[in-house]
């Protein structure tokens, strides 16, 4: 939309805010002020907008809380903040508004436009998808669809950075038990083998580059790293990974990625294992508000703990996301993974099922809540415990984010999680509660 058209839209917006909407003898909203006062306000607002004095127009609207708080008033204030070069404030304003009015598809569309202009393609694509699942007018629906198509073709470089601090009641995922029977004899567990609480800090980063070829083909490469600093050195973790391979756009709404992968994992300051293999990822939209994604992998594991832990890992994950409105979605995910190791009793099959829901809360907060269930069955009878081990874990997490708080271009979050594990051996029984304070920033 060109600048003159945007100015015309602002003038029309001002008129719509102020014009009384009488219908069948009733108004759609409570009267804002007297007709004479509104006319004077409208004249002043139109004069400021025509003169290009966006600061004066914004101050004028904010001096009228009855108008500033309406959905149209919020959207106009956000537009003026953008004109004044204050996009961070515009984002915070719209996000906070959407937690109070989760049906305002136009406000979500505005957020998509802000992120799109800043080339924050992941945030823009999510905003457009949420807006399209609401009551968005036809012209904006067409623009949103065109923007999504452009994002698919222009996303050449993506960067992401995250950091978090997490108090954890069971930082090593271990049992409370003080003793265990091995070979039918009692043994006392060391402190390092038992449940330990503490506070960990983590930092992660990733980069992805795309090189477009002719037609629907491209080459993608990426790298990521994660470092977790836990109390003492024993439970520190770090890993880095690289991947590269072809991408094929099957249709305008479906994409297939194939990649060779390599991952190096360290634990407690020492090399733990390396993974090398292949991965296939499919993402497809059945319609604008329904996304399917699937990922399959095959990896060879080279363990530094001993040859018995070398082997293969392969698995499949399938997810379904339904966009329910400008501030709501739900997601279901199922994953199956197999570790086929040289030492049969160390290998296992694992399955996980989860379902999550995004929704708005008071105090300008968005929440994503996800319960899950997971089971792990080992391939053979344990020589130590005399049984074939079976573990089960149940838990839930809730991520809360204040949408009117924007720090360095990112929304800080708090994630609460609780889980309980049961097992037919003592070492697999534990409980865990965790609180994570962090943020993620995409570039």
N, C-alpha and C positions, 0 to 999 in steps of 0.2 A: 504494500500500500504506500503510495507516494505521500510526501509531507502535506501537500494541499488537501488530499483526501483524508489524511489523519486529522487535520485541523477541522475539516467539515464534520468528521465523526465526533470530535470533541464538542463542537457546537450543538450537534444533534443530541448528544448525550446530555448536555446541560439542559436542553429543552425537555427531554424525557424525564429527567429528575424532577423538574419543577412543575411540569404541566399537571394539573389536576386530572385524575383518571376517574371520572364519574361513570358508573355503570349501574343501571337499574336503581338509581337513587342512592347508591352506596359507593364509597371510594375503595380502591384496592388496598390502600395503605392509610393509616391515620393521617389527618391533615398535618403538614409540616409547619406551616405558619400562615399568617394572613395573606390573602391574594396580593395586596399592595406590597407587602414586605418581600414576597417571592418575586414579584415583577422587578423590584429594585435590585434584588440579588441577581436575578437573571441578566438584567441589563449590565451590571458591573462585571459579571463573569464573562459575558459575550465580549465586552469591551477589552478585557484583559487578554482573552484568547486571540482576538483579532489582532491585537497589538503584539502578540507573541510574548507577553509577560507571564510566563508560566508560573513563576514564583508567586506573583500576586494572585493568580487564579487559584493556586494551591492553598495559599493563606486564607483566601476568601471562603473556600469550601470547608477548610478545617475550622473556621470560625463558626460554622453551622453544624454542630454535631448531629442534628436531626437529619441532615442531608448526607454528611460524610459517612455515617454508619450504614446507609442503605447499600444494597449490592451494587447499584449503578454508581453511587458515590464512591465506593471503594475502588471500583474499576477505573473511574475517571481520575481519582487521586494517584493510582498506580501509573496511569498513562502520563500524568504530569510529572511524577517523580522520574520516570524514564527520560522525559524531555529535559529535565534538569540534571541529567547525568548521575542519578542516584538509583541504579538498578537493584542494589542490595536491599535498600529500603522498600522498593516496589515489590520484590520477591517476598520479603517478610510480611508485608501488608497483605498481599494476596493469599499467602499460605495461611496466615492467621484467620483471615476471613473464611477460607474454605473449611476450616475446622468448625466454624460456627454455622456456615451454610454449605453443607456438603452436596447441594444440588446445582450450584452455580457453575455450569459447564463453560460459560464465557470466561470466567475468572481463571479456570484451569487452562483454557486455551491461551489466555494472555501469558500465563507462566510458560507455556510451551514456546511462545514467540520470543520471550526474553531469553530462555535457554538456547533456542535455535540461533538467535543473533550472536550469542556469545560462544557458539559452537560446542556447547555442552550437550552433545547429541543424546547420551543416555537419558539425561533428565528431560530433554525436550521430547524424546520419543514416548517416555512414560506419561508426560503431561498430555500430549496429543491423544494417546490411547484412552486415558481416563476421560478427557473431554469428549471424545467421540462416543463414549458409552453413556453420555448424558444427553440432555436436551439441547444440543448445539444446532444453531441455525444452518441452513443449507450452504450459504457462501463460506462460512467458517469451516464447515465440514469439508468442503472441497479444498480449501487452503491447507487444512490439517493433513488431509490425505496426500496432497502434493508435497508437503514438508516431509512426511514420513518416507515418501519415495526418494526425495533428495538426500535425506539422511543415509539411506542405504547405499547411495552411490558416492557420497562425499566423505565417509568416515575413514580417512586415511591414517590418522594417528589418534590413539587414545591413551591417556595417562591417568593413573589413579593412585591416591595416597591415603593411608589410613593409620590411625593411632588409637590406642585404648589403654586404660588402666582398669584392672579387674580384681577386687577382693574376692577370694574364693575359699569356700569352706573345705575343699578337698582338691587341692591343686594337683595332686598326683593320681587322682582317681583310684584310691586304694581303700582297703577295708579298715574297719575299726577294731577288728579282732586282734588279740595279742598273741595268739598261738594258732597253729595249723597242724594237721596230721599229714605227714608225708611217709609213704611206704608203711602206713599203719602206726607210725610213731609220732609223738607230739614234738613240735619244734616251736620255739619262741621267735616271733617276728621282730626284726630290727625296726628302729624308728623310721628308717627310709622306706621300708616296705609297708608301713602303716599310713593311715590317713593323716595328711598334713595340710593345714590351712596356711594362707598367706596372700600376698598381693603380687600380681604379675603385671608386667607392662609389655605391650606389643607394638611393633611398627611394621607396616607392610606397604609395598609399592608394586605397581605393575605397569607395563607398557605394551601396546599392541600396534603394529604397523601393517598397513594393507597396501599392496601394489596392484593396481588394476591392469588387467590384460584386456584383450579384445572380447567383445560380447559380454557374456555373463560370467566370465572367469576372472579370478584374482588369486594372488599369492598373499598369505598372511603369515606373520611371524610375531612372536611375543615372548616376554620374559616377566617373571615375577619373583618376589622375595618376601619372606616373613621371618621376623626375629621376635622371640618371646623370652623375656628376662624374668625368671622366677626366683623366689628367695633361695639364696645359696646358688651353687652352680649345678647341682645334681639334676634339676628339672628344667634347665634352660633348653630351648628348642630353636632351631633355625633351619630354613630350607630355601633353596632357590630352584627355579624351574624354567625351562625354555621349550618352545614348541614352534613348528613351522609346517606349512603345507598349503594345498590348494583350497580355494573356496569356489563353490558353484551356486549361483542364484537359479534355483529350479524354476521359480515363478517370481512375480513381483512381491508375493507374500510368503515365500519359502526359501530357505538358504541351507546348504549343506557344507560343513567344514570338515576337512580331513587333515590330520596333523601327526607328524612324528613328535614324540615327547621325551623329555629327559628331566628327572628330578633327583636332587641330592638332599638328603635329610640328615641332620645332626641332632644329637640329644645328649645333654649333660656335657657339652663341649667336645664330644667325640663323634666320629662318623658312625651313623646308625645303618643306613641302607641307601641304595640308589635304585631308581626305577627308570626303565627305558622301554618305550613301546609306541603304540599308535592309539589315536583317539578319533572318533567320528561324532560330530554334533549336528543335529537337525533342529531347526526352528521354523515353525510354520504358523500362520494365522488362518484359521478356518473362516473367521470374519473379523471385523475391526475390534470386537470386544472379547475374542477368544484366541488364546495362544497355546500351542502345543510345543514342547521341546523334549528332546531325547538325546542322550549321550551314551555311547558305548566305548569301552576301553579294553585294551589288552597290554599288559606290562610284564616285563621280566624283572624280578626282584633280586638284587645282589646284596645280601646282608653281610654286615661287618661283625655280626654277633656269632656267626658260625655257619658252616655249610648246610646244616639242617634247616635253616630258615631261608635259604635260597629257594626260588621257585617262580610261580606265575600268579598274577592277579588279573581277573577279568570280571566285567560287570556291565550292568545296564541301569540307566536312570531315566524315568519318564515323568514329566511334569505337565500340569494343566493349569493355566491362569485365566480366570474370568474377571474382566473389568466390569464392575457393577455400577459405576457412577464416577463423578468428578473426584471423589475422595474415598473410594471403596473398591476393593478387589478381594478375591479369595484365590488360594492356590493349593493344589494337592500334588503330592510328590511320592513316588515309590521308587526304591532303589534296591537292587540285588547285587551282591558282590561275592566273589569266590577267591580265596587264597589257597592255591594248590602248591604246597611246599614240599621240599625234599623229605622232611620229617613229617610223616602223615599226621601224627597227633598234634602238631602245631598248626596244621591247616584248618580252615573253617569256611563256612558259608554264612553270610550275613544278609539280613533283609531289614529295611527301614521304611516306615510309612508315616507321612506327616501331612497335616492340613493347616493352612494359615489364613487369617482374615485381617485385612487392613480396614480401619475405621477411625472416625474422628471422635475425640474426647473433649471435655471442657478445657479451659485454659490454653486454647490454641495448640492443642496437642494431637498428634496422630499416633495411633498405636497399631502395631502388628503383632498378633498373638498366634503362636503355633505350637500345638501339642504334637507329640510324636511317640511312636512305639518302635522298638528295635529288638531283634533277636539274633543271636550268634550261636551256631551249632558247630562244634569241632568235629573234624573228620574221623578221629579215632580215639580209642580209650587212652586216657592219660596214665603213663607209667608211674607218675608221682602220686596221683590221687586215686587211682584205681577205677575211675569212671570216665565215661565220655562226657566232656564238659558241655553244658548248655547255659548260656547267659541270656538274660532278658533285661531290657532297660526301658523305663517309661519316664517321660518328662514333658516340660512345656517351657516356652520362653515368651517374653513379652518385651518388645522394643518400643520405647516411648521417645518421641522427638517433639520438642517445642518448635513449632513452625514459625514463630516470630523471633526466634533467636538464630542469627546467622553469624558464624565466626569464620573469618577467612574464606568466605564463600561456601561454607559447609554448615549443615544443621547438626549440632551435637546431639547425641542420643544416650539414653540409659537403657541397658538391656538386663532384665531380670530373668534368671533361669533356675530351674529346680529339676532334679532327676533322682531316680532311685533305681538301683540295679539289683537283680536277684540272680542267684546261680545255685547249681548243685554242688559247688565247692565254696569254701569260706572266702577265698581271695576275690571272688567275683561279686561279693555282696557289699554294697556301699550306698551312701546317699551323698548328694552334692547340691550346694546352693552357691550361686555366683551372681555378682552384680558387675556389669561392665559399663564404664564411662568412656565414650569415644566419639570419633567422627570419621567420615569418609569423604574425600574430595575427588571428584572427577574433573579432568581437564580436557 
